[in-house]
């Protein structure tokens, strides 16, 4: 099996086995980035707007971490990162013209405006990091003595990988919709969000994901050259809780919201029929 989804091939991109394989690979990516971030203290100052003066910054409303993230996204947009249908910027206003020729991906996902990056970032800063970062038992020192730059750089990698993982739910939703159109069309028309959530949920798969993630965190977070009593590189329970309380629920939000927009512009779109003047199979007189 290929190690990555070929987004230029809609059939392969929407194959559930390939999507699941990519999601498993993303577990590794997220975990490795989180281990890198966990080596630094929380450094709460970098998340407070205006707490760290930034020379020549276009806005003083950004925290230091937000400024680093926005700057990175502006740069990465120039090399086509956000042309890929599985990438979503935290700062859409920072997108710049690419220096490379544009890529032309085929239409894999239905037109939608679903993005949960703001909520993801809020949870990352407010809930995930405090559990992952080690309490060093002291207050933050002056800027020159703390790893603010390294912490923010690690944050960018964590947030971008988490965003990609969560928004991959759109591919799952589209694949499941195509496999059972009749069921999902009925649920979407009824605006039955709970029914859609139940239709896309597989409790056994979720349990397996959490078990696999715990095993990976235990393995990757342990130095094989250290004894069993040596401190782990990351809090295993915090990693599992991150997926259980944030990643999986936010992925479901993405999937449900995506499906709620899935009928727009299709033969099932009642509003579209009205706009065309067709009601109950009859065209309105001119």
Secondary structure, 3 states (H helix, E strand, C coil): CCCCCCCCCHHHHCCHHHHHHHHHHHHHHHHHHHHHHHCCCCCHHHHCCCCCCCCCCCCCCCCHHHHHHHHHHHHHHCCCHHHCCCCCCCCHHHCCCCCCCCCCCCCCCCCCCCCCHHHHHHHHHHHHHHHHCCCCCCCCCCHHHCCHHHHHHHHHHHHHHHHHHHHCHHHHHHHHHHHCHHHHHHHHHCCCHHHHHHHHCCHHHHHHHHHHHHHHHHHHCCCCCCCCCCCCCCCHHHHHHHHHHHHHHHHHHHHHHHHHCCCCCCCCCHHHHHHCCEECCEECCC
